[in-house]
Amino acid sequence: MNLTPDEIDRHRRHILLKEIGGPGVQKLRRASVSVIGAGALGGPCALYLAAAGVGRIEIWDDDHVERSNLQRQIQFGAADTGAAKAERLAARLKEIDPALTISAIPRRFQPGDAPAGEILIDATDNFPARFALNRFAHINHRLLVSGAASGWTGQVGVFASGVHNGAPCYQCWVPEMPPAAEACDEVGVAGPVTGITGSAMALETIKLITGAGEALVGRILLIDGLAGAYRTLHLRRDPECPLCNA
Ligand SMILES: [Zn+2]
């Protein structure tokens, strides 16, 4: 499966990286990813994945674009107000690369749903969806790239409990749903912090697909936008975890 002249031209800056190269671009073309959430994290994440030539991308979201989203959801413009986010983002990805297979699923991810991607991107804004997605990834041996942003801070982790023996799952990091979990609607968030977080999620996904570098498996990247500081926590599998040690 050789690269076409269009692909060589399009992906030249990735081909030049020895950690990706032509074989990495071919792996990206064969990869399938489900992006759960087409908002402030899923938007930049999906844009970079499409630009990198990820062959199959599924976008899940039941929401519609509102004017108050435009402060951070840079995948949308004023004319998209009222449009279904999953469909509008899928159309935007097609504009980037018409050769990709992009599907929009205009539904909220719920327990019992089965995203098709071999890598699942948790770009949701609510804990029930995060927990359900973590459970699905663990049971079905999928990699989970998870991100969150609030206020001036963001965090990103890769959860591989269903794939690598001993790797922690999302619930090893967040054992229980916080009683009064804040969603982005209720608290402020600095727009670029969501962009940094979503871009870091895309970067981790590209690393997982191509094998470049060290993915954030068993680690959490913490982004502090106000301090201008980034740090990484190490995370172990929780022997009391209700999911991965059950
Ligand atoms: Zn766990």
Boltz pocket constraint, residues with backbone or C-beta under 6 A from the ligand:
constraints:
  - pocket:
      binder: B
      contacts: [[A, 161], [A, 167], [A, 168], [A, 169], [A, 170], [A, 171], [A, 172], [A, 173], [A, 237], [A, 238], [A, 241], [A, 242], [A, 243], [A, 244], [A, 245]]
      max_distance: 6.0
